[in-house]
Amino acid sequence: MTRYPKGGKGKKWTALELKAMPPDWRGDTLSDGDGLIGEVRVANDHSVSARFKFAFRWDDKIAWYPCGTWPNISMEQIRRLRDEARDLASSGINPNDHKKAERIENQAAVVATIARAAAEESQNRPFKEMFNAWLADGVARKDGNAELRRSFEKDVLPTLGDKPVRSITEHDLRKVLRTMVARGVNRMSVRVHQDLVQLFAWAEKRQPWRGLLIEGNPADLIEIRKIVSKDFDMVNERDRVLTAKELQELQSIFERMEADYEETPAGHKYEVQRPLKRETQLAIWICLGTLCRIGELLMTRWEDVDLVERFWTIPIENVKGPMGKKQGHRVYLSDFSLRQFRALKALTGTSPHCFPARNHKEDTHIDVKTVSKQVGDRQIQFKVRKDLSRRANDNALVLKSGSHREWTPHDMRRTGATMMQALGILPDIIDRCQNHVMAGSRVRRHYMHHEFADEKKAAWDKLGQQIDAILAQTTVE
């Protein structure tokens, strides 16, 4: 049934009349004039509504254009939509096609906006995202990249982490490195510079990072020599060799510190210097007597040390250097070195590790930098550090005799090698005792496999005797 407003045809429905529609009008048609009609609908809750549409002729047929549902929108809005549709039809445009085109354009605009936002987001990828991608896929260091992550989180990410990669310049990198140098960590700044060079070189070859480095690789423009302190040894070629007097002084320092601490009553031990850990002292003497690297020693397991047959095997995975350019190593223990290992066995023999980590959740060795830090912390007059509040720090290990320069555990390796040279041991044998990969053609290395075990054993024995003589304040002829 078609229904008309009060007053009959030609009148328009008012809001009051529409509100008064009874539910039994369901399915009836409302005529509003000018081609606008509505279909009465009744919902489950008995509320009444009317869906209006406009009739127009298109291709000699009646077509319909939806104008909305009252009371969701007002009759004024519904009639305005009818008028717009009528004007379009009069101008030869199908209002339904126009609405569809408008919807497509709106959707296209939304898609374009999302694409622009995504492109902008891609263009503004932060440095920390590139760093994390590099850690995951571009670099794999022996410690699982733990030290790399630690150094960047401390010195690089606080400044550059949120900065877009495309806006990072050489000046940003230089600022980070100069801040480190001002803190006195020249060697660490060199290492971080090397890591930055490696990171950006990796990024230059991969999307999306390659596309963000439109101005080139900023790390390539950094000259680290011009950033570190003028007196810093860039090539890291330390020439520190401890003299006999310095070795004797070092032994006296160890003995005096332990004696003073032992003799101090329990309630007053805080008044005297705490001695260097006994394990650390033994590590230093082992480095001197075997020419080993401190890191190789600290990673050692007791299963690799044979105190009966008197040798220590260093597995290739513990040797410093890139795979393919390093080799496993067997150290034959002199009387001097054997005593140090036996003393260490008495301290840590219940652990599978010669230098077990303390208060660690996992069964592992101590950090390979621990001994170097402990030795450095006892020579703070040569350091610029601000993070020693929870660590013993003083100048107890500064050696007054000889050069009066800082010494490190690695200097013991050089000192032992120099002592061997002074004892007349051939340089080739010294190199083999230090586990240097011998120079020569690949063919030569492939066919010549003599281990020089007897020669190396004799060299270590001779070195051990000389160390014993020096520490006893005598000289071996």
C-alpha positions in Angstrom: 0.0 0.0 0.0 1.2 3.5 -0.9 0.7 6.0 1.9 0.8 9.8 1.7 1.3 12.5 4.3 -1.6 14.4 5.8 -2.9 16.7 3.1 -2.5 14.1 0.3 -0.3 13.9 -2.7 2.2 16.7 -3.2 2.9 17.1 0.6 6.0 15.9 2.3 6.3 13.7 5.3 7.1 15.5 8.6 9.2 14.0 11.4 6.1 13.8 13.7 4.1 11.9 11.1 7.0 9.4 10.6 7.3 8.9 14.3 3.6 8.1 14.5 3.9 5.2 12.0 2.4 2.0 13.5 4.2 -1.3 13.1 1.4 -2.7 11.0 2.6 -0.4 8.2 5.4 -3.0 7.6 6.1 -3.3 3.9 4.0 -0.2 2.9 5.4 2.5 0.6 5.7 6.2 1.6 5.4 8.7 -1.1 7.4 11.9 -0.5 7.0 13.4 -4.0 9.5 14.2 -6.8 10.4 10.5 -7.2 11.3 9.8 -3.6 9.6 6.9 -1.9 10.3 5.0 1.2 9.7 1.4 2.3 8.4 0.9 5.9 10.4 -1.6 8.0 9.8 -2.9 11.5 12.6 -4.3 13.6 12.4 -7.1 16.2 12.0 -4.5 19.0 9.0 -3.1 17.0 10.8 0.1 16.2 9.7 1.5 12.8 12.0 2.9 10.1 11.7 3.9 6.4 14.4 3.2 3.7 14.1 5.8 1.0 15.2 5.7 -2.6 14.9 7.9 -5.6 13.4 6.7 -9.0 15.1 8.0 -12.2 15.1 6.9 -15.8 18.3 5.6 -17.3 18.6 3.9 -20.7 14.8 4.0 -21.0 14.4 2.0 -17.8 13.5 2.9 -14.2 16.6 2.9 -12.0 16.8 3.4 -8.2 19.2 5.4 -6.1 19.4 4.8 -2.3 19.0 7.9 -0.3 19.3 6.6 3.2 17.1 5.4 6.1 15.0 7.4 8.4 15.5 8.0 11.4 19.2 7.2 11.0 19.4 10.3 9.0 17.0 13.2 8.8 14.5 13.7 5.9 16.4 16.9 5.0 19.5 14.9 4.4 17.5 12.2 2.5 15.9 14.9 0.2 19.3 16.5 -0.3 20.8 13.2 -1.5 17.7 12.8 -3.8 18.3 16.3 -5.3 22.0 15.6 -5.9 21.1 12.3 -7.7 18.4 14.0 -9.7 20.9 16.7 -10.8 23.4 14.1 -11.8 20.8 12.2 -13.8 19.7 15.4 -15.5 23.3 16.1 -16.6 23.7 12.6 -18.1 25.5 11.0 -15.1 24.2 7.8 -13.5 24.1 8.7 -9.8 24.8 5.1 -8.9 27.9 5.0 -11.1 28.9 8.3 -9.6 28.6 7.0 -6.1 30.5 3.9 -7.0 33.3 6.0 -8.6 33.4 8.2 -5.5 33.7 5.2 -3.2 36.5 3.8 -5.4 38.3 7.2 -5.3 37.9 7.4 -1.5 39.3 3.9 -1.1 42.2 4.8 -3.5 42.8 7.9 -1.4 43.0 5.8 1.8 45.3 3.3 0.1 47.5 6.2 -1.1 47.6 7.6 2.4 48.6 4.3 3.9 51.2 3.8 1.2 52.6 7.3 1.9 52.7 6.6 5.7 54.4 3.2 5.0 56.9 4.9 2.7 57.6 7.6 5.2 58.0 5.0 8.0 60.4 3.1 5.8 62.3 6.2 5.0 62.5 7.0 8.7 63.7 3.6 9.9 65.8 4.2 13.0 69.5 3.3 13.5 68.6 0.8 16.3 66.5 -1.2 13.8 69.5 -1.4 11.4 71.8 -2.4 14.3 69.4 -5.2 15.4 69.1 -6.5 11.9 72.9 -6.6 11.6 73.2 -8.4 14.9 70.7 -11.0 13.7 72.0 -11.6 10.2 75.2 -9.7 9.6 77.7 -10.6 12.4 78.3 -13.7 14.5 81.0 -13.3 17.1 82.1 -16.0 19.5 80.4 -14.5 22.5 77.1 -14.4 20.7 77.6 -10.6 20.0 77.2 -9.9 23.7 80.1 -7.5 23.9 79.1 -5.8 20.6 75.6 -5.3 22.0 76.9 -4.0 25.3 79.3 -1.5 23.8 76.6 -0.1 21.4 74.0 0.1 24.1 76.4 2.0 26.3 77.9 4.5 23.8 76.1 4.5 20.5 72.4 3.7 20.9 71.6 6.4 23.5 72.7 9.0 20.9 71.8 7.4 17.6 69.3 4.7 18.4 66.1 6.6 17.5 67.7 8.7 14.7 66.6 7.9 11.2 69.4 6.1 9.3 69.0 8.4 6.3 69.8 11.5 8.4 72.9 10.1 10.2 76.0 11.9 9.1 79.7 11.7 9.8 79.3 14.4 12.3 76.9 12.2 14.4 79.4 9.3 14.4 82.2 11.6 15.2 80.3 13.0 18.1 79.8 9.6 19.6 83.5 8.7 19.2 84.7 12.0 20.7 82.4 11.5 23.7 84.1 8.1 24.3 87.6 9.6 23.9 86.7 12.3 26.4 85.8 9.6 28.8 89.3 8.1 28.3 88.4 4.9 26.5 90.5 5.4 23.4 90.9 1.7 22.7 87.2 1.1 23.0 86.5 4.1 20.7 88.7 2.5 18.0 86.9 -0.8 18.4 83.4 0.9 18.2 84.6 2.8 15.1 85.7 -0.5 13.5 82.2 -2.0 14.3 80.5 1.1 12.8 82.5 0.7 9.6 81.5 -3.0 9.5 77.9 -2.2 10.2 77.5 0.4 7.5 79.4 -1.6 5.0 76.9 -4.5 5.6 74.0 -2.1 5.3 75.3 -0.6 2.0 74.7 -3.9 0.3 71.2 -4.7 1.6 67.7 -3.2 1.3 66.1 -1.3 2.8 69.2 0.1 4.4 71.0 0.6 1.1 68.2 2.9 -0.1 68.5 5.0 3.0 72.2 5.7 2.7 71.6 8.1 -0.2 74.5 10.3 0.9 76.9 7.4 1.1 78.5 5.6 4.0 79.1 8.1 6.8 81.5 5.7 8.6 83.9 5.9 5.6 84.4 9.6 6.3 85.7 9.1 9.8 89.4 9.3 10.5 89.7 7.7 13.9 93.4 8.8 14.2 92.2 12.4 14.3 89.7 11.6 17.1 91.7 9.5 19.6 94.1 11.1 22.0 97.4 12.2 20.4 99.4 9.9 22.6 97.3 6.8 21.9 99.0 3.9 20.2 96.7 3.3 17.2 98.5 0.2 16.0 98.2 -1.3 19.4 101.8 -2.5 19.2 102.7 -2.3 22.9 106.3 -2.8 23.6 106.1 -3.2 27.3 108.5 -5.8 28.6 108.9 -6.3 32.3 112.4 -6.3 33.6 113.8 -8.8 36.1 113.6 -6.2 38.8 109.9 -5.5 37.9 109.1 -9.2 38.1 110.8 -9.4 41.5 108.9 -6.3 42.6 105.6 -7.8 41.4 106.2 -11.0 43.4 107.0 -8.9 46.4 103.8 -6.9 46.0 101.7 -10.1 45.8 103.4 -11.5 48.9 103.2 -8.2 50.9 99.5 -7.6 50.1 98.6 -11.2 51.2 100.7 -11.0 54.4 99.2 -7.6 55.4 95.7 -8.8 54.8 96.2 -12.0 56.6 97.8 -10.3 59.6 95.0 -7.7 60.0 92.3 -8.6 62.6 89.0 -9.7 61.1 87.2 -6.5 62.1 89.8 -4.2 60.5 90.5 -5.8 57.2 88.7 -3.0 55.4 91.6 -0.7 56.5 94.2 -2.5 54.3 94.3 -3.2 50.6 92.6 -6.4 49.6 95.1 -8.6 47.9 94.8 -9.5 44.2 92.8 -12.7 43.9 95.1 -15.8 44.2 93.7 -17.1 40.9 94.5 -13.9 39.2 98.1 -14.0 40.5 98.5 -17.5 39.2 97.0 -16.5 35.8 99.7 -13.8 35.4 102.5 -16.2 36.2 101.1 -18.8 33.8 101.0 -16.2 31.0 104.7 -15.5 31.7 105.8 -19.1 31.9 103.8 -20.4 28.9 103.6 -17.3 26.6 99.8 -17.9 26.3 97.2 -15.3 25.7 95.2 -14.4 28.9 91.9 -15.1 27.1 93.0 -18.6 26.1 94.0 -19.3 29.7 90.8 -18.1 31.3 88.7 -20.3 29.0 90.6 -23.5 29.8 88.9 -26.6 31.2 90.7 -29.0 33.6 90.2 -31.8 31.1 92.7 -30.0 28.8 95.4 -29.9 31.5 97.4 -33.0 32.2 99.4 -32.5 35.3 100.9 -36.0 35.1 102.2 -35.8 31.6 102.8 -32.1 32.0 101.1 -30.5 29.1 98.2 -28.2 28.4 96.1 -28.4 25.2 94.5 -25.3 23.9 91.6 -26.2 21.6 91.4 -24.3 18.4 88.1 -22.7 19.4 89.8 -21.0 22.3 92.6 -19.6 20.2 92.3 -15.9 19.2 92.0 -15.1 15.5 89.7 -15.9 12.5 89.1 -19.6 11.7 91.5 -20.7 9.0 94.2 -18.5 10.4 94.6 -20.2 13.7 95.5 -23.6 15.1 95.2 -25.6 18.3 98.2 -25.6 20.5 100.0 -27.9 23.0 102.0 -26.2 25.8 104.6 -28.3 27.6 104.7 -27.3 31.2 108.0 -26.4 32.8 108.5 -26.9 36.6 107.6 -23.3 37.1 104.3 -23.5 35.1 103.4 -26.9 36.5 103.6 -25.4 40.0 101.2 -22.6 39.1 98.7 -25.0 37.6 98.9 -27.3 40.6 98.3 -24.3 42.9 95.3 -23.4 40.7 94.0 -26.9 40.8 93.9 -26.7 44.6 91.7 -23.6 44.4 89.4 -24.5 41.5 89.8 -28.2 40.9 86.2 -29.0 41.9 85.0 -27.1 38.8 85.4 -28.3 35.2 86.8 -24.8 34.5 90.2 -23.7 35.6 88.8 -20.2 36.2 85.1 -20.8 37.0 82.7 -17.9 37.0 81.4 -16.9 40.4 77.7 -16.5 41.2 76.8 -17.4 37.6 73.7 -19.2 36.6 75.5 -21.3 34.1 78.6 -23.5 34.5 81.1 -21.5 32.6 84.5 -19.7 32.9 85.0 -16.1 34.0 84.8 -13.3 31.5 88.0 -13.2 29.5 88.5 -9.6 30.4 88.3 -10.1 34.2 92.0 -10.5 34.9 92.9 -7.5 32.7 90.3 -5.4 34.5 91.6 -6.4 37.9 95.1 -5.6 37.0 94.1 -2.3 35.4 92.0 -1.3 38.5 95.1 -1.6 40.6 97.0 0.9 38.4 94.4 3.7 38.2 96.9 6.5 37.9 97.2 5.4 34.2 93.4 5.3 33.7 90.5 7.7 33.2 87.5 5.7 34.6 84.3 6.6 36.3 82.8 3.1 36.9 84.9 1.7 39.7 82.7 2.5 42.7 82.0 -1.2 43.2 85.4 -2.5 42.4 88.7 -2.4 44.3 90.8 0.4 42.7 94.1 1.8 43.8 97.8 1.9 42.6 99.0 -1.2 44.4 100.3 -2.9 41.2 102.2 0.1 39.8 105.8 -1.0 39.5 108.3 1.6 40.8 111.4 -0.1 39.4 112.1 -0.1 35.6 109.9 1.9 33.3 107.2 3.0 35.7 104.6 2.3 33.1 101.3 0.5 33.1 101.6 -3.2 32.5 98.9 -5.7 31.4 98.6 -9.5 31.5 99.3 -9.6 27.8 102.7 -8.0 28.5 103.7 -11.2 30.3 103.4 -13.1 27.0 105.8 -10.5 25.4 108.1 -10.6 28.4 108.4 -14.3 28.3 109.1 -14.3 24.6 111.8 -11.6 25.1 113.3 -13.7 27.8 113.5 -16.7 25.5 115.2 -14.6 22.9 117.8 -13.4 25.5 118.4 -17.1 26.4 119.4 -17.8 22.8 116.3 -19.7 21.7 115.7 -19.5 18.0 113.0 -17.1 16.8 111.1 -19.9 14.9 110.9 -21.9 18.2 109.7 -18.8 20.1 107.0 -18.2 17.4 105.9 -21.8 17.8 105.8 -21.5 21.6 103.5 -18.5 21.0 101.4 -20.5 18.6 102.0 -18.1 15.7 100.8 -19.5 12.3 104.1 -19.9 10.5 104.7 -18.0 7.3 105.3 -19.8 4.0 103.5 -21.3 1.1 100.4 -23.3 1.5 102.1 -26.3 -0.1 105.0 -26.0 2.3 102.7 -26.0 5.3 100.7 -28.9 3.9 103.7 -31.2 3.7 105.8 -30.1 6.6 104.2 -31.3 9.8 107.1 -31.6 12.3 105.7 -30.4 15.6 109.1 -29.4 17.2 107.8 -30.8 20.4 111.3 -31.5 21.9 112.5 -28.1 20.9 109.5 -26.3 22.4 109.7 -28.3 25.6 113.3 -27.4 26.0 112.5 -23.7 25.4 109.7 -23.7 28.0 111.9 -25.5 30.5 114.7 -23.0 29.9 112.3 -20.1 30.4 110.8 -21.6 33.5 114.3 -22.0 35.0 115.1 -18.4 34.3 111.9 -17.2 35.8 112.6 -19.2 39.0 116.0 -17.8 39.1 114.8 -14.2 38.7 112.1 -14.6 41.4 114.7 -16.1 43.7 116.9 -13.0 42.9 119.6 -15.0 41.2 120.5 -15.4 37.6 120.8 -18.5 35.5 124.1 -18.6 33.5 
